[in-house]
């Protein structure tokens, strides 16, 4: 039997369950009315910069309607804004507002400090290896449609 893959599945299930709970907490720290799923949008916009909604939907593997609803909620909270896309007048570009960036960075920095404390006993090379392997796993997920 594939014991390695069963162990991987088990550990990922625990990790994902904890990550979902953590995302909910972080989302509420950014704004009490922020949906947990929308926190990832803030992460992506901070990381990648201004994006079209269609690019965000493709990145997260969700439909346009779901993305539109989540972006509307973020916009209503003043965390993101939409600007006309100069390359295509029919489309808009989504960006973090100054308020959204400030709130997000405060929570992200606190989360990073928690990781530093939690992994204080790890060698930095182990942390780097974990990040590399998770990146490799995430990148392999982008290839499947």
DAJO-V372090 format. One line per field, one symbol per residue. ss: DSSP state (h for helix, s for strand, l for the rest). psi: psi as a letter, one per 40 degrees, with the letter a starting at -180 (. if undefined). A space follows every 10 residues. Layout:
ss = ???
psi = ???
This chain:
ss = llhhhhhhhh hhhhhhhhhh hhhhhhhhhh lllllhhhhh hhhhhhhhll sshhhhhhhh lllhhhhhhh hhhhhhllls sssssllsss sssssslhhh hhhhhhhhhh hhhhhhhhll lllhhhhhhh hhhhhhhhhh hhlll
psi = igdddddddd dddddddddd dddddddddd hdehiddedd dddddddeah iiddddddde fiiddddddd ddddddeedi ihiihdehee iihhiiiddd dddddddddd ddddddddfd eiiddddddd dddddddddd dddh.
